[in-house]
Amino acid sequence: MQGSAYGASLAGGAFDAESFLKQPQTILRCLSWLFSIVVFATITGEGYINNATKGESHCMFNSSDGACSFAVGLGILAFLGCVAFLILDAYFPQISNAKDRKYIVIGDLVFTGAWTLLWFICFCILSNQWGKTTDSIRGDSARAVITFSFFSILTWAALFYLAYGRYRQGVTDFNQEYSDPAHDSSSAYPPSSYPSSGPTGYQQSPFSNTQEQPGEYQPPSY
């Protein structure tokens, strides 16, 4: 690799905070991080309604505690994932090993793809449960959770697209820069000029051995 690997320059340069903050990937991670906070913080703070008759609280989404728990858990894990990958993005240009970079990009690809799907599932569940809710409660918090769940689908899908682009860029760079010498016509030694490893035929020696007749003397020629 001559200039870059998996979407970042080779190791050795100083960390540029301004360029890092302006990267689309950094902006999308920060937005995803913010949206996840809104989702789990809203449900944790206002998502459970106290039941006066039973003396216990229930989820505002059709009293489905599973829907609230799923959204809270998904939001917390998304929050932690964004923090972890932000740190890896900042440290990524300092990694000199291309294999380590590849593993990070693959991990990012898998994580963002999984969370795009999970946020879509979360959005569908919350929308469905909210449509079935019959309790007379304030719907501002519930609508905010559903809205930011939808926004999370968009940001995580964009992160998945960027991670896929980095993965394809790394593979493309590798394939373009590596060529098998056996099929490389620009090599200094083309395949046809390689010396054979074994004898291909018998060549007569330049000094032929002449059989002398016994008893006959031949004087040398000067």
C-alpha positions in Angstrom: 0.0 0.0 0.0 1.5 3.2 -1.1 -0.7 6.1 0.2 -3.7 4.8 2.1 -5.4 1.7 3.5 -9.1 1.3 4.2 -10.0 4.9 3.8 -7.2 6.5 5.9 -3.6 7.5 5.2 -0.7 5.4 6.3 0.4 5.6 9.9 2.9 8.3 10.9 1.0 11.5 10.6 -0.1 13.7 13.6 -3.7 13.6 14.7 -5.7 16.4 13.1 -8.7 17.1 15.4 -10.3 19.6 12.9 -10.3 17.1 10.0 -11.5 14.4 12.3 -14.5 16.4 13.5 -15.4 17.3 9.9 -15.5 13.8 8.7 -19.0 12.6 7.7 -18.4 9.4 9.7 -17.7 11.4 12.9 -20.7 13.6 12.4 -23.0 10.6 11.8 -21.7 8.8 14.9 -22.3 11.9 17.0 -25.8 12.2 15.7 -26.4 8.5 16.4 -25.0 8.9 19.9 -27.3 11.9 20.5 -30.4 10.0 19.2 -29.7 7.0 21.4 -29.5 9.2 24.4 -32.9 10.8 23.6 -34.5 7.3 23.2 -33.3 5.6 26.3 -33.4 8.7 28.5 -36.9 9.6 27.5 -38.2 6.1 28.1 -36.3 5.9 31.4 -37.6 9.2 32.6 -41.1 9.4 31.2 -41.8 6.1 29.6 -43.4 4.4 32.6 -46.8 5.5 33.8 -47.9 4.8 37.4 -51.1 2.8 37.7 -53.2 4.2 40.6 -55.4 1.1 41.0 -52.6 -1.5 41.0 -50.0 0.6 42.5 -47.3 -0.2 39.9 -45.9 1.4 36.8 -46.3 0.2 33.2 -44.9 1.2 29.8 -46.6 4.0 28.0 -46.5 1.9 24.8 -49.7 -0.1 25.3 -48.4 -1.3 28.7 -45.8 -3.4 26.9 -42.8 -3.5 29.2 -41.0 -5.5 26.6 -41.2 -2.7 24.1 -39.8 -0.2 26.6 -37.0 -2.6 27.7 -36.0 -3.3 24.2 -35.8 0.3 23.2 -33.8 1.2 26.4 -31.3 -1.7 25.9 -30.9 -0.9 22.3 -30.3 2.8 23.0 -27.7 2.1 25.7 -25.8 -0.3 23.6 -25.9 2.1 20.6 -24.6 4.8 22.9 -21.6 2.6 24.0 -21.0 1.5 20.4 -20.8 5.0 19.2 -18.3 6.0 21.9 -16.1 2.9 21.1 -16.0 3.5 17.4 -15.4 7.2 17.8 -12.3 6.3 19.7 -11.3 3.7 17.1 -11.9 6.3 14.3 -9.5 8.7 16.1 -6.9 6.1 16.5 -7.4 4.5 13.1 -4.8 6.6 11.1 -2.1 5.6 13.7 -2.6 1.8 13.1 0.2 0.6 10.7 -1.0 -3.0 10.3 -3.4 -3.3 7.4 -4.9 -6.5 8.9 -5.8 -4.7 12.1 -7.4 -1.9 10.1 -9.4 -4.6 8.1 -10.7 -6.1 11.3 -11.8 -2.8 12.6 -13.6 -1.9 9.4 -15.3 -5.3 9.3 -16.4 -4.9 12.9 -17.8 -1.5 12.1 -19.6 -2.9 9.1 -21.2 -5.7 11.1 -22.1 -3.5 14.0 -23.7 -0.7 12.0 -25.6 -3.2 9.8 -27.0 -5.0 12.8 -28.0 -1.7 14.6 -29.6 -0.4 11.4 -31.8 -3.5 11.4 -32.5 -3.4 15.2 -33.5 0.3 15.0 -35.9 -0.6 12.2 -37.4 -3.3 14.4 -37.6 -1.0 17.4 -39.3 1.7 15.3 -41.9 -0.9 14.0 -42.6 -2.2 17.5 -43.0 1.2 19.2 -45.2 2.5 16.4 -47.4 -0.6 16.5 -47.7 -0.5 20.3 -48.4 3.2 20.3 -51.2 2.7 17.8 -52.8 0.2 20.2 -52.5 2.4 23.2 -55.9 3.4 24.6 -54.8 5.1 27.8 -55.2 8.9 28.0 -51.6 9.9 28.4 -49.5 12.7 27.0 -48.1 11.5 23.7 -45.2 14.0 23.3 -42.6 11.6 24.9 -43.8 8.6 23.0 -43.8 10.5 19.7 -40.3 11.8 20.4 -39.0 8.2 21.0 -40.6 7.0 17.8 -39.3 9.9 15.8 -35.7 9.6 17.0 -35.9 5.8 16.5 -36.7 6.6 12.9 -33.8 9.1 12.7 -31.5 6.4 14.1 -32.3 4.1 11.2 -31.1 6.8 8.8 -27.9 7.6 10.6 -26.9 4.0 11.2 -27.7 3.1 7.6 -25.4 5.9 6.4 -22.7 4.6 8.8 -23.1 1.2 7.3 -22.7 2.7 3.8 -19.5 4.5 4.8 -18.1 1.4 6.5 -18.9 -0.7 3.3 -17.2 1.9 1.2 -14.0 1.8 3.4 -14.1 -2.0 3.2 -14.4 -2.0 -0.6 -11.7 0.6 -0.9 -9.2 -1.4 1.2 -9.9 -4.6 -0.9 -9.6 -2.7 -4.1 -6.3 -1.1 -3.1 -4.9 -4.4 -2.3 -6.0 -6.1 -5.5 -4.7 -3.3 -7.6 -1.3 -3.1 -6.0 -0.6 -6.9 -5.8 0.1 -8.9 -9.0 1.3 -12.4 -9.4 4.8 -12.4 -11.0 3.9 -15.5 -12.9 1.2 -13.5 -14.8 2.8 -10.1 -14.8 4.0 -9.1 -18.3 5.8 -6.0 -17.0 8.1 -8.1 -14.7 11.8 -7.9 -15.3 11.8 -11.6 -15.9 8.8 -12.7 -17.9 7.7 -16.3 -17.5 9.2 -17.3 -20.9 12.6 -16.1 -19.9 12.8 -17.9 -16.5 15.5 -20.6 -16.6 14.2 -24.1 -16.6 14.6 -26.0 -13.4 15.4 -29.3 -15.2 17.3 -30.4 -18.3 15.2 -29.7 -21.4 17.5 -31.5 -23.9 21.1 -32.7 -24.5 23.4 -30.3 -26.2 26.6 -31.5 -27.7 29.8 -30.4 -25.9 31.9 -27.9 -27.9 34.8 -30.2 -27.3 33.9 -33.4 -29.0 35.8 -36.4 -27.9 37.3 -38.2 -30.9 38.1 -41.8 -30.5 41.7 -42.6 -31.3 42.7 -45.8 -33.1 44.9 -47.8 -30.9 48.5 -47.6 -31.8 48.1 -44.7 -34.1 49.8 -41.4 -33.3 48.6 -38.1 -34.5 50.8 -35.1 -34.0 49.1 -31.9 -32.7 48.5 -29.1 -35.2 50.0 -25.7 -34.5 
